[in-house]
Amino acid sequence: DSRNDLIRPRIQVDAALDAVLPELSYSSGTRLTLTATPHPGFRLTLWRGCDQSAGNRCVVEMDSAKSVTAVFEP
């Protein structure tokens, strides 16, 4: 801080979240339904990584490690 010459490390958000949020685990065969809710002025344009998708919903069957992405555009 240039006002008082104090130096503090910045928060590493990813490391902080890993520390407070345990990794989620699901039994094989568990089906999750994810719902995308865009902020005003944006719309969902694409899901990636879903087993099934329709509109703002994505269904994922947990049979391995999964990564799902919701893409939004203004």
URGITA-V419846 format. One record per residue. PSI is psi as a letter, one per 20 degrees, with the letter a starting at -180 (none if undefined). BURIAL is I if it has 24 or more other C-alpha atoms within 12 Angstrom, else O. D_CENTER is the distance of its C-alpha to the mean C-alpha in whole Angstrom. Layout:
PSI/BURIAL/D_CENTER
PSI/BURIAL/D_CENTER
This chain:
o/O/32
i/O/35
h/O/37
j/O/38
k/O/37
p/O/34
p/O/32
q/O/28
q/O/26
q/O/22
p/O/19
n/O/17
g/O/14
g/O/12
h/O/15
g/O/15
g/O/12
h/O/13
h/O/16
h/O/15
o/O/13
q/O/14
p/O/13
q/O/12
q/O/15
q/O/16
q/O/20
p/O/20
i/O/21
p/O/18
p/O/17
p/O/14
o/O/13
q/I/10
p/O/11
p/I/10
n/O/12
q/O/13
q/O/15
p/O/19
i/O/20
r/O/17
q/O/17
p/I/14
h/O/16
p/O/14
q/I/12
p/O/12
j/O/12
q/I/13
h/O/17
q/O/18
q/I/16
o/O/18
c/O/18
j/O/15
q/I/14
p/I/13
p/I/14
p/I/14
p/I/16
n/O/16
i/O/19
r/O/17
p/O/14
q/O/11
p/O/9
p/I/8
p/O/7
p/I/8
p/O/11
q/O/13
q/O/16
none/O/19
